[in-house]
Amino acid sequence: MKSALMWFRRDLRLHDNAAFFSALSECDRVYCCFCFDREILDKLEDKADRRVHFIHQSVTEMDERLRKEGSALIVRVGTAREEVPRLAKELEVDAVYANHDYEPRRADRDRDVAAALESDDRALFTCKDHVVFEKDEILGKSGQPIKVYTPYKNAWREALTEEDYDPYPCESHFDKLANPLKDVKSHPWELSDMGFKETNLQWPGGAKAGRAVFDEFLTRIKDYGKSRDYPGIEGTSRISMHLRFGTVSIRELVRDALDNGSAGAQKWVDELIWREFYNMILHHFPHTERKAFQSQYDDVKWRHDRKQFEAWCEGRTGYPIVDAGMRQLNETGYMHNRLRMVTASFLTKDLRIDWKWGERYFARKLLDYDLSQNLGGWQWSASIGTDAQPYFRIFNPVMQSEKFDEDGEFIRRFVPELAKYPAPLIHAPWEAEPLDQEGYGCIIGTDYPEPIVDHSEARKATLEMFKSAKEKPGKSRSKQKVG
């Protein structure tokens, strides 16, 4: 083909990019574009949204690099369904290239774009880039989707070859890059032009930042298996936001981790496989966006207590480890994975509040928000998903705090009211004597909330709630029809 338009979305990098490489190697001339999609932007309530800021930084870096190569990034602000076909027509390209986007609403968008292009005698070509294995590439021996993580992990590892994580050498074809500046113009795309503003972004966007984050993690990846559960230390990779927006390549990460060869690196690859497992589950079972994977729990009588939900959102539950996790999320846009499980368990098992409320709150706040991962994690915590913990396994927030933040370092960082409380009292500060509370400078019930619920009583109520749903006459069990 003579010319093409590369449409960047969740793949904000110019190296090792499957669709970009396809466009460059198959066409004589390649233009590059990004669309700040109003269908997404207009739904964001907070105009200081860290994700928009992160994307803006990443897109800016791409544009600067393209300009060094004699090209530039065409940026449009509008509805992608309309802007991409319109731009393809303006440039008179033969085709548009993009990487797969697996979220149901984005797949609908892509079908509309493909139809609009086809009506103009153009085509939309998409490639796999966000994951190593997608859709039907890892199936059970029966040819059906694997619904349990460990068999999926084993099949994933058995199927993996070096070819699956070989890089796409985009840079070797940069001579194909077209200069669009004489043909079309970008829309104004400063954050303020789009109605947004800068944030307290602690993890900068862009491919350079992504590589730096991972390089630092590689210096300690050997300890990942032992350190990953402790929020008070640097035990995780912090690469999730870069994976979410594609400023790093999944192939590059897998390759470097496997080359490291340590037990910690192998454990970290297992976490990447969890990511692909949940991606596959959403593809085969799209109903999980709104309903339980295990249909026997569709009729769980969740509570809808707005006051308690707001206390959970704001980190005012009276359980320090829960509140620290929620405040970390609100203040930074990130939450440690162990605390995602603890806070989700507390909402669904202690407060018995609808998991969908929590899932949507995380969707609003998480810088690394990914629909399939968020759904999978919340349904796991609520015991209604695939490979979920049994409903009778309920996290005790005090025990979780004592085990994973023994000295209270993380709690003191995000719940400063309790900074003078010593361990072990910091995990259950309501147990401190009144005079001691005065000495610590924080009166429970005045300066910091009393526990919003009694965990032992809440546990009993949760067990009864699930038992009632499970034993409801005529309910089907965990069977799922595929296809």
VMD Tcl script that draws the C-alpha trace (Angstrom):
set ca {
  {0.00 0.00 0.00}
  {1.11 3.53 -0.64}
  {0.08 5.24 2.59}
  {-1.39 4.49 5.99}
  {-2.41 6.19 9.22}
  {-1.17 4.70 12.50}
  {-3.77 5.29 15.20}
  {-2.17 5.08 18.65}
  {-4.43 4.23 21.62}
  {-3.25 2.00 24.51}
  {0.20 1.65 22.93}
  {1.87 5.01 23.51}
  {5.38 4.15 22.33}
  {7.26 4.12 19.03}
  {9.35 1.01 19.72}
  {8.33 -2.67 19.69}
  {4.79 -1.81 18.59}
  {3.02 -4.49 16.54}
  {0.61 -2.34 14.52}
  {3.15 0.44 14.01}
  {5.66 -2.08 12.68}
  {3.05 -3.57 10.34}
  {2.19 -0.16 8.95}
  {5.84 0.82 8.48}
  {6.84 -2.46 6.85}
  {3.79 -2.74 4.57}
  {3.34 0.85 3.39}
  {5.45 3.46 1.60}
  {4.34 6.36 3.75}
  {2.98 6.32 7.33}
  {1.30 9.14 9.24}
  {0.80 8.94 13.03}
  {-2.17 10.15 15.05}
  {-3.68 10.15 18.51}
  {-7.23 11.16 19.38}
  {-8.23 12.50 22.77}
  {-11.63 10.86 22.62}
  {-14.46 13.02 23.90}
  {-16.56 9.92 24.50}
  {-14.11 9.13 27.29}
  {-13.03 12.61 28.39}
  {-16.53 14.00 28.82}
  {-17.41 11.27 31.33}
  {-14.53 12.18 33.65}
  {-15.87 14.23 36.55}
  {-12.49 15.30 37.93}
  {-10.77 17.70 35.56}
  {-7.51 17.07 37.39}
  {-7.51 13.47 36.20}
  {-4.11 11.81 36.54}
  {-4.75 9.48 33.60}
  {-5.32 12.37 31.20}
  {-2.16 14.03 32.52}
  {-0.19 10.77 32.09}
  {-1.50 10.30 28.55}
  {-0.73 13.92 27.68}
  {2.88 13.52 28.82}
  {3.21 10.30 26.83}
  {1.73 11.79 23.67}
  {3.98 14.85 24.03}
  {7.05 12.61 24.21}
  {5.94 10.70 21.10}
  {5.43 13.92 19.17}
  {8.88 15.19 20.16}
  {10.53 11.95 19.03}
  {8.63 11.92 15.73}
  {9.70 15.50 15.04}
  {13.34 14.46 15.48}
  {12.68 11.92 12.73}
  {11.24 14.60 10.42}
  {7.64 13.64 11.16}
  {5.08 14.69 13.78}
  {2.08 13.33 15.64}
  {-1.32 14.50 14.43}
  {-3.50 15.07 17.50}
  {-7.25 15.34 17.29}
  {-9.70 16.16 20.06}
  {-13.19 14.87 19.45}
  {-15.09 11.66 18.96}
  {-12.70 9.01 17.67}
  {-15.53 7.34 15.71}
  {-15.70 10.52 13.63}
  {-12.21 11.99 13.84}
  {-10.21 8.95 12.68}
  {-12.20 8.29 9.46}
  {-12.23 12.04 8.78}
  {-8.46 12.29 9.18}
  {-7.91 9.23 6.98}
  {-9.95 10.95 4.29}
  {-8.04 14.23 4.66}
  {-4.73 12.43 4.25}
  {-6.09 10.16 1.50}
  {-4.46 7.11 3.08}
  {-5.28 3.57 1.98}
  {-5.70 2.15 5.47}
  {-5.63 2.79 9.21}
  {-3.56 0.60 11.53}
  {-4.15 0.14 15.26}
  {-3.62 -2.41 18.00}
  {-6.45 -4.44 19.49}
  {-8.47 -2.86 22.28}
  {-10.36 -5.56 24.16}
  {-12.85 -3.59 26.21}
  {-16.40 -4.15 24.90}
  {-17.20 -0.47 24.37}
  {-13.90 0.13 22.59}
  {-14.53 -2.88 20.37}
  {-17.88 -1.30 19.41}
  {-16.04 1.93 18.59}
  {-13.58 0.06 16.38}
  {-16.40 -1.63 14.47}
  {-17.94 1.79 13.79}
  {-14.59 3.18 12.63}
  {-14.03 0.15 10.38}
  {-17.49 0.58 8.85}
  {-16.90 4.29 8.20}
  {-13.55 3.57 6.59}
  {-14.96 0.76 4.47}
  {-17.68 3.04 3.14}
  {-14.84 5.23 1.89}
  {-12.92 2.29 0.34}
  {-10.42 2.21 3.18}
  {-9.62 -0.50 5.70}
  {-8.87 -0.81 9.41}
  {-6.16 -3.33 10.28}
  {-5.56 -4.25 13.92}
  {-2.83 -6.30 15.61}
  {-2.20 -8.04 18.93}
  {0.11 -5.92 21.07}
  {-1.31 -5.47 24.59}
  {-0.80 -9.10 25.66}
  {1.36 -12.08 24.72}
  {-1.64 -14.39 24.27}
  {-5.18 -13.23 23.57}
  {-8.74 -14.45 23.03}
  {-8.66 -18.12 21.92}
  {-4.89 -18.57 21.89}
  {-4.81 -20.36 25.25}
  {-7.60 -22.91 25.65}
  {-8.12 -26.10 27.61}
  {-7.69 -29.53 26.06}
  {-11.44 -29.59 25.40}
  {-11.12 -26.44 23.30}
  {-13.00 -24.39 25.89}
  {-11.79 -21.36 27.89}
  {-9.84 -22.23 31.03}
  {-11.71 -20.83 34.03}
  {-9.08 -21.44 36.71}
  {-5.82 -19.52 36.89}
  {-3.30 -22.29 37.63}
  {-4.22 -24.49 34.63}
  {-4.24 -21.34 32.49}
  {-0.79 -20.37 33.78}
  {0.56 -23.84 33.04}
  {-0.90 -23.80 29.52}
  {0.43 -20.26 28.95}
  {3.94 -21.21 29.97}
  {3.83 -24.42 27.92}
  {2.76 -22.49 24.82}
  {5.33 -19.70 25.19}
  {8.20 -19.60 22.71}
  {10.87 -16.96 22.10}
  {9.01 -15.92 18.98}
  {6.07 -14.81 21.16}
  {8.16 -12.09 22.78}
  {10.47 -11.17 19.93}
  {10.51 -7.37 19.48}
  {9.10 -5.53 16.48}
  {12.01 -3.40 15.12}
  {9.99 -0.29 14.28}
  {13.04 1.99 14.26}
  {14.50 0.16 11.26}
  {11.64 1.56 9.13}
  {11.52 5.16 10.36}
  {12.44 6.29 6.86}
  {8.80 5.54 5.99}
  {7.50 8.19 8.39}
  {5.56 10.94 6.65}
  {5.65 14.62 7.57}
  {2.03 15.68 8.06}
  {2.67 19.34 8.82}
  {2.15 20.47 5.24}
  {-1.01 18.37 4.84}
  {-3.07 18.68 8.06}
  {-2.95 20.36 11.43}
  {-3.46 19.09 14.96}
  {-6.27 20.41 17.11}
  {-5.22 22.47 20.15}
  {-4.32 19.81 22.71}
  {-2.81 21.39 25.78}
  {-4.55 20.10 28.90}
  {-6.25 23.46 29.36}
  {-7.50 23.37 25.75}
  {-9.36 20.17 26.60}
  {-10.75 21.45 29.90}
  {-8.24 19.58 32.10}
  {-5.35 20.61 34.31}
  {-2.09 19.24 35.62}
  {-2.11 16.93 38.66}
  {0.23 15.76 41.39}
  {1.33 12.95 39.07}
  {3.94 10.89 40.94}
  {4.66 8.53 38.05}
  {5.42 10.48 34.87}
  {4.15 9.25 31.54}
  {6.17 8.32 28.49}
  {8.30 5.46 27.23}
  {11.49 6.81 28.80}
  {9.86 6.94 32.23}
  {8.43 3.46 31.74}
  {11.81 2.00 30.90}
  {13.40 3.76 33.89}
  {10.78 2.32 36.26}
  {11.38 -1.18 34.97}
  {15.16 -0.87 35.01}
  {14.99 0.10 38.67}
  {12.70 -2.85 39.41}
  {15.11 -5.25 37.73}
  {17.70 -4.37 40.38}
  {15.42 -5.92 43.03}
  {13.22 -8.33 41.08}
  {14.95 -11.32 42.68}
  {13.26 -10.39 45.99}
  {9.81 -9.87 44.47}
  {8.31 -13.10 45.82}
  {9.19 -12.13 49.40}
  {8.59 -8.39 49.31}
  {5.55 -7.90 47.08}
  {2.94 -8.12 49.87}
  {4.34 -5.33 52.05}
  {2.97 -1.87 51.16}
  {5.48 -0.05 53.32}
  {8.46 -1.05 51.17}
  {9.35 -0.88 47.47}
  {8.50 -4.48 46.73}
  {6.42 -4.24 43.55}
  {7.33 -3.09 40.06}
  {5.06 -0.01 39.86}
  {4.93 -0.70 36.11}
  {1.15 -1.24 35.94}
  {0.29 2.27 34.72}
  {2.86 1.95 31.94}
  {1.37 -1.40 30.93}
  {-2.09 0.15 30.99}
  {-1.16 2.84 28.47}
  {1.41 0.85 26.53}
  {4.39 3.06 27.23}
  {6.23 -0.24 27.76}
  {6.00 -3.40 25.67}
  {4.68 -6.56 27.31}
  {7.10 -8.54 25.15}
  {10.03 -6.51 26.42}
  {9.00 -7.06 30.04}
  {8.56 -10.80 29.63}
  {11.88 -11.10 27.80}
  {13.83 -9.15 30.42}
  {12.20 -10.98 33.34}
  {12.89 -14.41 31.84}
  {16.47 -13.39 31.09}
  {16.87 -12.46 34.75}
  {16.05 -16.06 35.66}
  {15.58 -15.55 39.41}
  {12.73 -17.06 41.41}
  {11.42 -13.54 42.00}
  {11.40 -12.84 38.27}
  {9.46 -16.05 37.62}
  {6.93 -15.06 40.28}
  {6.55 -11.66 38.64}
  {5.90 -13.29 35.25}
  {3.13 -15.25 36.98}
  {1.52 -11.90 37.80}
  {1.71 -10.90 34.13}
  {-0.09 -14.17 33.37}
  {-2.85 -13.20 35.82}
  {-3.26 -10.06 33.71}
  {-3.69 -12.13 30.55}
  {-6.01 -14.58 32.33}
  {-8.41 -11.79 33.28}
  {-8.14 -10.31 29.79}
  {-9.17 -13.69 28.36}
  {-12.03 -14.07 30.85}
  {-13.58 -10.73 29.88}
  {-13.30 -11.67 26.21}
  {-15.13 -14.97 26.64}
  {-17.51 -13.87 29.39}
  {-18.39 -10.22 28.72}
  {-21.38 -10.46 31.08}
  {-18.89 -10.23 33.97}
  {-18.73 -6.49 33.37}
  {-22.08 -6.28 35.16}
  {-22.82 -9.69 36.67}
  {-21.09 -12.34 38.73}
  {-19.04 -14.93 36.85}
  {-20.65 -17.50 39.16}
  {-24.33 -17.09 38.40}
  {-25.31 -18.71 41.70}
  {-24.33 -15.40 43.34}
  {-26.35 -13.13 41.06}
  {-28.94 -12.71 43.81}
  {-26.62 -11.91 46.70}
  {-28.46 -9.25 48.71}
  {-25.79 -6.58 48.70}
  {-26.36 -3.52 50.85}
  {-26.45 -0.03 49.33}
  {-25.55 2.12 52.31}
  {-24.37 5.41 50.84}
  {-23.06 6.78 54.14}
  {-20.86 3.75 54.85}
  {-19.71 3.67 51.23}
  {-18.58 7.29 51.43}
  {-16.71 6.52 54.65}
  {-14.91 3.69 52.84}
  {-14.14 5.94 49.84}
  {-12.69 8.67 52.04}
  {-10.67 6.39 54.33}
  {-12.86 6.89 57.42}
  {-13.77 3.31 58.34}
  {-11.84 3.25 61.63}
  {-9.69 0.36 60.43}
  {-6.25 1.92 59.84}
  {-4.98 -0.43 57.12}
  {-8.20 0.00 55.12}
  {-8.13 3.75 55.53}
  {-4.44 3.96 54.62}
  {-5.09 2.05 51.41}
  {-8.02 4.24 50.41}
  {-6.13 7.43 51.20}
  {-3.15 6.22 49.15}
  {-5.55 5.74 46.23}
  {-7.17 9.15 46.64}
  {-3.88 11.02 47.11}
  {-1.77 9.29 44.45}
  {-4.01 7.38 42.01}
  {-2.26 4.16 43.00}
  {-2.90 1.44 45.57}
  {-0.65 -1.44 46.55}
  {-2.04 -4.76 45.31}
  {-2.29 -6.33 48.79}
  {-4.35 -3.34 49.88}
  {-6.60 -3.60 46.84}
  {-7.58 -7.02 48.15}
  {-7.92 -5.82 51.75}
  {-10.05 -2.77 50.91}
  {-12.23 -4.69 48.46}
  {-12.75 -7.47 50.98}
  {-13.71 -4.91 53.60}
  {-16.29 -3.26 51.36}
  {-17.89 -6.51 50.22}
  {-17.43 -8.75 53.29}
  {-17.47 -6.34 56.26}
  {-19.85 -3.71 54.91}
  {-21.60 -6.11 52.48}
  {-21.85 -3.27 49.96}
  {-22.30 -4.06 46.26}
  {-18.96 -4.89 44.63}
  {-19.98 -2.85 41.57}
  {-19.88 0.33 43.67}
  {-16.29 -0.39 44.64}
  {-15.30 -1.40 41.13}
  {-16.61 1.87 39.71}
  {-14.84 3.91 42.41}
  {-11.55 2.25 41.58}
  {-12.29 2.92 37.90}
  {-12.54 6.63 38.68}
  {-9.41 6.82 40.79}
  {-6.81 4.29 39.60}
  {-4.10 5.58 37.30}
  {-3.55 2.01 36.11}
  {-7.26 1.22 35.75}
  {-7.86 -1.65 33.36}
  {-11.40 -2.98 33.00}
  {-10.56 -6.69 32.85}
  {-8.10 -6.49 35.77}
  {-10.41 -4.41 37.93}
  {-13.37 -6.69 37.30}
  {-11.31 -9.80 37.94}
  {-9.85 -8.44 41.16}
  {-13.16 -7.22 42.55}
  {-15.01 -10.43 41.72}
  {-12.16 -12.42 43.29}
  {-12.40 -10.39 46.49}
  {-16.19 -10.63 46.53}
  {-15.99 -14.42 45.98}
  {-18.26 -14.30 42.93}
  {-15.74 -14.51 40.11}
  {-13.60 -17.07 38.38}
  {-10.88 -18.58 40.55}
  {-12.29 -16.59 43.46}
  {-11.45 -17.16 47.10}
  {-14.31 -19.06 48.85}
  {-16.91 -16.74 50.34}
  {-16.15 -18.04 53.83}
  {-12.55 -16.80 53.59}
  {-12.85 -13.24 54.83}
  {-9.86 -10.99 55.42}
  {-9.54 -9.80 59.01}
  {-8.32 -6.20 58.53}
  {-6.45 -6.10 61.84}
  {-4.62 -9.37 61.14}
  {-3.79 -8.20 57.61}
  {-2.40 -5.00 59.07}
  {-0.32 -6.80 61.69}
  {1.07 -9.23 59.13}
  {1.87 -6.91 56.23}
  {2.55 -3.58 57.99}
  {3.89 -4.91 61.27}
  {5.58 -1.71 62.43}
  {2.77 0.51 61.11}
  {5.09 2.42 58.78}
  {2.61 2.50 55.89}
  {-0.30 3.44 58.17}
  {1.63 6.38 59.62}
  {2.40 7.62 56.12}
  {-1.23 7.85 55.03}
  {-3.09 8.12 58.35}
  {-0.91 10.72 60.08}
  {-3.43 11.13 62.92}
  {-2.13 7.83 64.24}
  {1.56 8.67 63.78}
  {2.35 8.51 67.51}
  {0.56 5.21 68.11}
  {3.04 2.39 68.64}
  {2.75 -1.07 67.18}
  {0.78 -3.19 67.84}
  {-1.81 -0.61 68.99}
  {-1.68 1.23 65.68}
  {-3.45 -1.71 64.03}
  {-6.43 -1.48 66.42}
  {-6.15 1.97 68.04}
  {-9.58 1.75 69.66}
  {-8.04 -0.75 72.10}
  {-5.75 1.93 73.59}
  {-6.70 3.27 77.01}
  {-8.28 6.76 76.98}
  {-5.30 8.35 78.74}
  {-2.90 6.72 76.30}
  {-4.98 8.03 73.38}
  {-4.53 11.55 74.77}
  {-0.82 10.97 75.01}
  {-0.68 9.79 71.41}
  {-2.48 12.97 70.32}
  {-5.43 11.19 68.73}
  {-8.70 10.44 70.49}
  {-10.60 7.60 68.85}
  {-14.11 8.76 68.01}
  {-12.99 12.39 67.89}
  {-9.72 12.71 65.96}
  {-10.02 9.38 64.18}
  {-13.20 7.32 63.67}
  {-14.24 4.38 65.76}
  {-14.59 1.17 63.73}
  {-17.56 1.52 61.41}
  {-18.51 -2.12 62.01}
  {-17.47 -4.92 64.34}
  {-15.52 -7.34 62.15}
  {-16.60 -10.50 63.94}
  {-20.29 -9.56 63.74}
  {-19.94 -8.46 60.12}
  {-18.32 -11.78 59.27}
  {-21.29 -13.71 60.63}
  {-23.73 -11.58 58.63}
  {-21.68 -12.05 55.45}
  {-21.59 -15.82 55.82}
  {-25.36 -15.85 56.20}
  {-25.79 -13.54 53.18}
  {-23.79 -15.84 50.93}
  {-25.33 -19.00 52.35}
  {-28.82 -17.66 51.60}
  {-27.89 -16.82 48.01}
  {-26.14 -20.15 47.47}
  {-29.05 -22.19 48.78}
  {-31.82 -20.31 47.02}
  {-34.18 -22.92 45.49}
  {-33.88 -23.41 41.76}
  {-30.57 -21.57 41.44}
  {-28.11 -23.01 38.98}
  {-24.65 -23.74 40.29}
  {-21.40 -22.69 38.68}
  {-22.10 -24.02 35.19}
  {-21.35 -21.60 32.37}
  {-22.42 -22.22 28.80}
  {-19.71 -21.22 26.34}
  {-20.35 -20.08 22.83}
}
mol new
graphics top color blue
foreach p $ca { graphics top sphere $p radius 0.5 }
foreach p [lrange $ca 0 end-1] q [lrange $ca 1 end] { graphics top cylinder $p $q radius 0.2 }
display resetview
